[in-house]
Amino acid sequence: MADFRTGLQWAETSTPLSVQQPLSPYNWAVPSAPHATTSWNDIERPITEPHFYNFRLNPKKSPPRVFSYSLPQKRSGSLAASQADENVAPGSFSSSPPLAPRTSQGSAKRSKPNPIPLQTGTTPAKRKSPRTDAQKIDIILTSIQDQGWSLSCFLYNGAEIHRSSTHAQMVSIFLAGRGKKTVANVITEWMSHPDGRIPTTSPNSDLMYSTTVLFTDIGPVRAALTTFSTQTIGKKVADEAESAVKLGNGLHVHIGKKPSKHPGTDVCHDDFGESTIPRVQSVIEKDQAVTLYLFKNIAMRKPRTRGGVVIERRSRPADSVITHAIASLNFCRTPQANLLPLMRGILYFGSSAPVELMNYNSRIGTMSAPTTIRRALIKLSQEEGRVTADHGRDPMTAGFLFVDNTQNYARQREQRMGRETVMNVGMSGLWFEAPDVDVEVFDLAAKRALIAKNLRKDVTVDDLLGFLDQQDADLTGTLHVLDVLVRCTPSLKPLRKEISMRFSATAKLLVPSGQAIVHPLACSGRKETIPTELKDGMCDFLEQIGQTPESFLKRKLPVGGDGLTFAMLLQLQTYLQFHDDAFKSFEILEPQLQVWHTKWTDVIRIFQTHWGRVTGKNTNPASLGFSAAKIGRAAPSNVFA
């Protein structure tokens, strides 16, 4: 206190203390007019350590003493919430200037200045009331104008020039969002303030959300902000797409002739199925979050409610539509991101879609080109062939071979020389895996040993009937009749669950539920009705499952088919029985009549027995023909064949 008063009287000895005006307590020094004996050149404002009330004298003309124009009220703690500046770091304020010389209690050499008493009769300065926000803004804007700056220059240069510690702290608090007002509040005011409205007649009205003009070249605040947002989002969406189509994200499918240099990218059957679309969706959700958000806003309106319950959307699910749309855009960006378009192309190919339709979809980026689809299918078939052969030659696994004849009627729509309508006839085969079957039951040596015992010479009809469980057969037949009744009678519908449960509970050999693993075999152009061609076709199928004359498993191989295939296989084994090799004699084959063909034959037998009169009017209501006539159905052509 003595230092402060000494400096004050030394500075102006002829001016009473009451004439001195106190400084503004909030970062703005408003000194009174200096005395005639003291010029402004003798006073130097502080630049190294800003403070609320301090300034330094010119060291060339004055002693290096720091003093204040007026004595502020002693403060301790922080300012009130209404007075504190939100962009200034909170802290305690002290009445002693930070640049005043500090006295050390342990130093005896430094002498304290003699205090000079203040003039008597003076009145201490009263503390002014806090300024309002509007007054603060007026003072700040006036000071900016005094420096020859505009508001935009002040805001722009505030981040470019070398900042003091107070300046840096204030900017850091504002940009970090630690103040009461954040950047979001400022942007909201800029977008909603009426002074920023662009008239419709102004040439700047076309600059809103501009995609051609850089936002740095736009003056109006609304146009600049919207253009900045548009161009920033556009860059973000492009970066997301580039990240999504990277090689390691799983959207690349390699279908070249040579294996891919990157493991896991070669096309395989596991790439296509129920998990394909969820797999693409996961990539989009992870790497294209902003793109997904924009597409959802385009594809979906606000959900409708009925009675407070949100109505679930049934037609065209938005998630599937958005996934295919974004996948098509990624495929357009790079043809390597072809997982979903290739799957769609295979679907069209399997549905026998016209090539013109496939070319159109390839043009608009929703599927791969037909040639690409064909190469992918060839590579998939080669992979499937290797898997099937490995499973067929594995001695620890078992399987079943099903063979049937196929026909394809190739009609020539345009008659020309050399063209004729033909019927393409061939054979097709399927290899079914049997994971729960014991391979020992197919041992060829064991069957030869049983045949050598000639046990069937003692078999009688009673023995065959004894092999059947008549009680189980009666129960199964009864359940089938009841099942028909509960399914066709609406009043018995509640009993359907009970009948299904009894089927499962009373079955002797319940087949485990599950999807069978099926391997399609390449078709053969041979005819099964000709024994020599049937032999060639069977050798072709056996080779595809890894069985060749040079290398084959010494065990029985079940081969099923319809009635004609079953009969022709038995006839072929009779012709080849004198070969000493088990493969050449087809001893390894075990022909079986398919169950579905057995049931079909039994249904034909029932129709032939209970149809009734064929010629004339059928008047027997117990016959099938009478019921068929009532519903307008003609007799089947093969009933009486």
Secondary structure, DSSP 8 states (H G I E B T S, - for coil): -HHHHHHHHHH-SSS-GGGS----SSS--------TTS-GGGEE---SS--SS-EEE-TTTS-S-EE-SS------S---TTTS-TTS------SS-TTS----TT-SSS---------TT-----------HHHHHHHHHHHHHHTT--HHHHHHHTTTS---HHHHHHHHHHHTT-SSS-HHHHHHHHHH-GGG---TTSGGGGGTT-SSS-GGG--SHHHHHHHHHHHHHHHHHHHHHHHHTSGGGS---B--SS--SSTT-B--GGGSSTTHHHHHHHHHHHH-HHHHHHHHHHH-----EETTEE----SS-HHHHHHHHHHHHHHHH-TT--HHHHHHHHHHHHTT--HHHHHHHHHTTSS--HHHHHHHHHHHHHHHHHHHHHHHT-TT--EEEEEEEEEEEE--SS--TT---EEEEEEEEEEEE-TTS-GGGGBHHHHHHHHHHTGGGG--HHHHHHTS-HHHHHHHHHHHHHHHHHHH-GGGGGGHHHHHHHHHHH-SS----S---EEE---B---TTSHHHHHHHHHHHHHHTT--SSS--SB-EEEEE-HHHHHHHHHHHHHTTT-SSTTTTTTTEEEEE-HHHHHHHHHHHHHHHH---SSS----TTSHHHHHHHTT----TTTT-
